Amino acid sequence: MIEVKHITKTYGKKQNAFVALDDVSLTIPKGASVAILGKSGSGKSTLMHAMSGLDRPEKGEVIIDGQNILKLKQKAVDRFRAEKIGFIFQSFFVQGNESVYDNVSLPLEIARVSRGKRKARVDEALRAVELTDKTKSKARNLSGGQKQRLAIARAIANEPSIIFADEPTGNLDSVTGDKIEKLLFGYNKQKNVTLIIVTHDPELAAKCDMLVNIKDGKIESIEQADVKAAKVTRRVTKKVQ
Amino acid sequence: MKLADTIRRAGRSLRQAKARTLLTSLAIGVGAFTITLALAAGAGGRQYASDIISSNTDVRELYVQPKMDEGSMDFTKPQEYVEGPAMQFGGGASMKMLTEDDLAKLEKIENVAEVTPIYNASALYITREGQKKYQAGLEPYNAAIKSEVLAGVPGDIKEDEVILPSAFAEVLGLPLAEESIGKVVNVAMANAATGEEKMYPLKVRAIIKSSILSAVGSTTLQTSRATVAEMYDFSVEGTPLAKAYVGATVMANDEANAEDVKQAVIDAGYDAQTAEDLMGFLFQFINVLMGILIGFGALAVLTSVFGIINTQYISVLERTQQIGLMKALGMRRRDVGRLFKFEAAWIGFLGGALGSGVALLAGTMANPWISDTLSLGDSHLLIFQPWSFAAIIGGLMFVAVVSGILPSRKAAKLDPIEALRTE
């Protein structure tokens, strides 16, 4: 479970100060799929960074599995990220000049998983994203969809309990994007892993259990699955008209 | 990240920038090359010098002379006359000589095995039946002084035997083979007072190679101490130099005691020098030369330090995203810094290995040519010692890591959020 309590994050100082997150609170149950929906500059990325321990808001608490990660020392936060969190980015950030295998192996190396165990985990992660046949290829030779699948394999290799996906389908065409979505939601349901997707795409957001609307650093609304379904239907109808 | 994984990843990053890595390493390589050759030349030079010393001297030997007064060779003011034999120089200066009493005194010093006066003797000529006459020096045979034997066994030389340098054997028509052993050569001595000549027939005991390393060289005969003494005494009999010597070699009974004996001799009122004192300037000279070469190498290494810093800075900039990703994935600052330090270490290793490897190759190929040009005979000027490679490569890796500190700190400090911003 992730509990975010009254976090505030300000960038810059004095006249230039910009409040990216303003007293934000929310609770995400374990195993849920959550969409953080907002325009660029709304503070959705900052919220993700705060929840994943990449950034430190000056006020508030981020409690994950009973532990306030904002109170941890840098070393402990790094370890927390290495062991419990998986990241997927819009621009993939796969290492083009390294092999697919080495890309997936990276988080395991960082988490100090022994060489023997790594092999099995990498193979399993690649199997899950159907990239087994590309194990030895250089990552730069993969297509966009394959790169994002590789990024997913990298994110799930260390069996994290939370996966953060920042616009995971933003750079992909709709067919490939659908595949990636299926893969993510499938993994989320199958392994009961909390999936937090940061997006400005309402359609992708609509597929999540929980939808957090964020605007100007404040939470506008939090919708649960059933309510949300109705709303999305309404929007889609609107579009059609 | 575990150490082995970090080292592996560091190596891989370098392989992905082959040209840059190689060029940066080459800069260090130049330093490694120079230093390797400097050390090899130093080792070779010292070996050469100690070869010279061992073929001329015995480490147990001390060269003892009467103590020289401060002004004994001072021509600017009159010197008081001192009793005793002395070698006269023009202009009212003289050098005192050792007497038999002095020798007896030296012999009584503890741990002294033998005192041999230095016989400043030269034969009038040496010849053999049907051959020309040649000038020759005389020297008592010392088994501790190494020489290359061509025929016969120098060993326990008897009073009527002589050891010939090969150059003499050749001019006297003796082949450099066993058949010449036992043949008789005639050594003529002349008395300095009366001009009387006396012939000493000596049997060839051994023929040794005339060595350029040796001061005994090609024109000095070696015979037993007694024979040399007898010849010398004959030549100076009736002159003021009879029973007086320019100096003496004092032999300690053991290498370990040489230094103590030296002190005792000095305390007894004489000047004493060990072989090393006499040859020490050689080592000093070699060390200075080696130091200069190493200095040039160090300069090259210093230059390459900036190369490494530059390369690593560029590498950090280029890989901002990669570093950001690794940090986002939970890599600790220390590990990120270490990754870049290891890369620097790899560069240092590569440069060191390349430079010293090429130096070894070039040196090994050049050695015969150098020996030939400088006529060093069989000895090589460049001697490569395994420890020097380890020291150079290790040292350069250390230098490289130190140069990598600044860039690696920059990498470690990188903010992952900034690094991963895509806009």
Chai-1 contact restraints between the chains, C-beta under 6 A:
chainA,res_idxA,chainB,res_idxB,connection_type,confidence,min_distance_angstrom,max_distance_angstrom,comment,restraint_id
A,H49,B,I417,contact,1.0,0.0,6.0,A-B,restraint_1
A,L54,B,P416,contact,1.0,0.0,6.0,A-B,restraint_2
A,L54,B,I417,contact,1.0,0.0,6.0,A-B,restraint_3
A,D55,B,I417,contact,1.0,0.0,6.0,A-B,restraint_4
A,D78,B,G330,contact,1.0,0.0,6.0,A-B,restraint_5
A,D78,B,R332,contact,1.0,0.0,6.0,A-B,restraint_6
A,R81,B,G330,contact,1.0,0.0,6.0,A-B,restraint_7
A,A82,B,G330,contact,1.0,0.0,6.0,A-B,restraint_8
A,F87,B,A328,contact,1.0,0.0,6.0,A-B,restraint_9
A,S91,B,T422,contact,1.0,0.0,6.0,A-B,restraint_10
A,F93,B,L325,contact,1.0,0.0,6.0,A-B,restraint_11
A,N97,B,Q16,contact,1.0,0.0,6.0,A-B,restraint_12
A,P107,B,L329,contact,1.0,0.0,6.0,A-B,restraint_13
A,E109,B,M1,contact,1.0,0.0,6.0,A-B,restraint_14
A,E109,B,D5,contact,1.0,0.0,6.0,A-B,restraint_15
A,I110,B,M1,contact,1.0,0.0,6.0,A-B,restraint_16
A,I110,B,L329,contact,1.0,0.0,6.0,A-B,restraint_17
A,I110,B,G330,contact,1.0,0.0,6.0,A-B,restraint_18
A,I110,B,M331,contact,1.0,0.0,6.0,A-B,restraint_19
A,R112,B,K2,contact,1.0,0.0,6.0,A-B,restraint_20
